[in-house]
């Protein structure tokens, strides 16, 4: 069984929704915004083709797998769907015509043997915050960050590792961020305090919001490979 994670994506409209003043004051200060929609993702690692089974909490009226050029057709049996996935594929399962609430599935290939690094920061399966991880601190704006990384460092996230922080690199050389885990700051998005239910999800982000991997000037030979990034504002990469 796999964990399914939540992310946010824009609804594709222009910024015509008026931003409540209390939200604008805390977030990006714009007077208008578009809306954010919920989307979902899961990942696994495999070195051979596998069958994926998805159980939908509802009635399946229609289903399609993207990208469409792969011509993959899921088998539907009641509310359960079956389809094949190959290592290295990224597939999106769209149910009942819900373009935004689809399930993106990352079929990750096993990590290649890494060259030796002088330093390693290794995350096993688990949920990591500034309260339980020595590598994560809060910056001057209250954003969880993984900073102070040394040169010649491998930052590795195993499958099932979720790191609640943005990585900040400044003047670093030879740093690799790799693995199949997740860096996520979705808890800082507007609506998190309501568990993203019963309240509109505005596509706004806080003042001083950081990209999930913030590479400042003076860095050389920085590699990001395999990890999933869930930004504080919206989107998943």
N, C-alpha and C positions, 0 to 999 in steps of 0.2 A: 504494500500500500504506500502511496505517495502523499505527501502534504501538498495541499493546494493553497497558493498564496494570492493575496489581493493586491492589485495595482490600480492606478487611475489613468484614464486617458481622456482627452478633450472630446466634446460631443460634435465637433466639426462645424459649429455655428460661429458667427461673429460675436464680438463682445457687446451684446445688447442687453444683458441682464444687469440691473443696477446692483452694485455691491453695497450691502448694509454697512453703515458707517463704522460699527464696532469691528466688523471683519476687515474693512479697508485699513483701519488704524493698526491692526495687528499684523496684517499681511502686506500685500504689495502696494497699498495706497491708491490703486486705480479706482475710479468711480464706477466702472462697468467691467464685466467679466463674461466669459462663457462658462458653461457648466462642465463638470467632470463626470465621467461615467466609470462605473466599476468594470474592471476586467480581471482575468484570473490567469495564473500560470502554474506549471509544475515542471519538474525536471527529474531525469534519472540518467544513469551512466550504463552503457552497454557496448560490448565489442562485437555483437552479432545482431542481426535483425530480431526484433521481438514483437509479440502481440500486446497491444495496449487495450485495456478494458476500462471504459469510463462509465460510471453509474451516475445518471442524471436525476436530480431531485425534482422530478416533474414528468410531464408527458412529452415524449419526443414526437413532434409533428414533422420536422424536417431536419436534415443534418448534412453538412458538407465540410470537407477537409481542404484547407489551403496550405500551401499555394496550389492553385487549381491545375497548373501545368503538370503536376505529378499524377493527376488522374486517380487519386485515391478515393475510394468509396467505402465509408464505414458500414459495417453490417449492424443493423438495428434489431434488437430482440427486446421488446418491451421498452424499458427505460435504460437499457444497457447497450453500449456501442462498442464494437470491436474493430480494430484496424491494425495494420502492421506499420512499424517505424524502424528506420535504419539509423545506425549510429551517425551522428553529425547532422541529422535533420532537425529543423524547427517547424512544427506543424501547428496550425490553428484550427480548432474545432468550433464551428459555428452552428448553434442549435436554434431552431425555430426562428431563423432570420435575425437573431440578435447579433448585430455586427459588433457591438461594443462589449457585450458580456461574454465573449467567446473565451475558450480555454486554450492558451498557448502552451505547447508541450515542447520542451527542450530535450532532445535525445542526444545526450552528450557522449562524445567519444572518451575513452579512458585517457587520462593525462599522460603526456609523453614523459619519459625520464628527464628530470630536470638536471641541468648542470649544477655542480656544487655551488652553493651560495655561502658566503661567510656567516650570514645571519638568516634565521628563519622565524616567521611568525605564523604559527600553524593553528587553524581552527578546526576542531573535530565537530561532529554533529551536535547542535545545540543552539541556544539563543543567547547572544552576547550583547550586553549593554555596558555603560560606564559603571554600573553598580556591581557587576560580577566579572569584569575583564580588566586586567591591569593595563592593557594597551589602549583602552578607550578613555578619553577625558572629555570634558565640556569646554568649548572655547569661550571667549569673552561674551558671545551672544547666546550661549546655552545650547549650541549645536554639538551633538556627540561627534567626535573626530578621532581618527587614528592618525596621529602625527608624531613627529620626532623619530621618524623611520631612519635607520642608518643606511648608508650606501651598501651595495652588494647584499640586498635583502630579498628573500622570497616570501611573499605574503600568500598563503595558500588556504583555501576554504574547501573542506570536504563537502560532498553531497550531504545536505541536511544542516549545514552550518548557516545561520542567519546572523549577520553582524550589523547591529544597529549603530552605524557610524559612516561618515564620509572619510575617505582617505585623503590626507593633505600631504603633498610632497613639495619640498622647497629646497632647490639646489641639490637634489639627490642625483646620484649616478647608479646605474645598474640595479634597478628595482623591478621585480616582476610580480604582478598580482594575477593569480591563476587559481584554477579549481572549478568546481561546479556548484559552489555555494552562492549565497545572496548577501549583498550589501543593501540595506533598506532603511529609509527614513520616512516611510509612509505614516508612522505614528505622529509625525509633526504636521501632516496635512490637515487643512481645515475639515472638520467633521469627524476626526479620529475620536474625540471625546464622546461622540454619539455613536461610536462603532459604525460610522458611515451609514446609518439608517435613520429614516424619518426626518432628515435634514438635507437641504440642498448641498451638493458638493461643488464648491466653487474652485475654479482653476486658478487659484491664487497661491502665492508662496510667501513665506515670511521675509521680512527684511533680513539681509545678510545670509540668505539661503545659499548653500554651497552645492556645486555639482558633486556627484558621488565620488568621482576621482578628480581632485583639484590639483593640477600640476602647475606649480608656479615657475617663474623664470629661473634659468640656470640649471634645469634638470636635463639629464642626458641618459639615453638608453632606458626608457621607461616602457614596460610592456603590460598590457591588460588583456588577459586571455581566458575565456570560458565562464567567468563569473557573471551573475545576473545583477543588474543595478536597478533599484527602485527608488527614483528620486523623490525629494521632498515636495516638489511641485506637482508633477504628473509624469506618467510614462514609465515604461520598463524597457531596458536594453540588456 
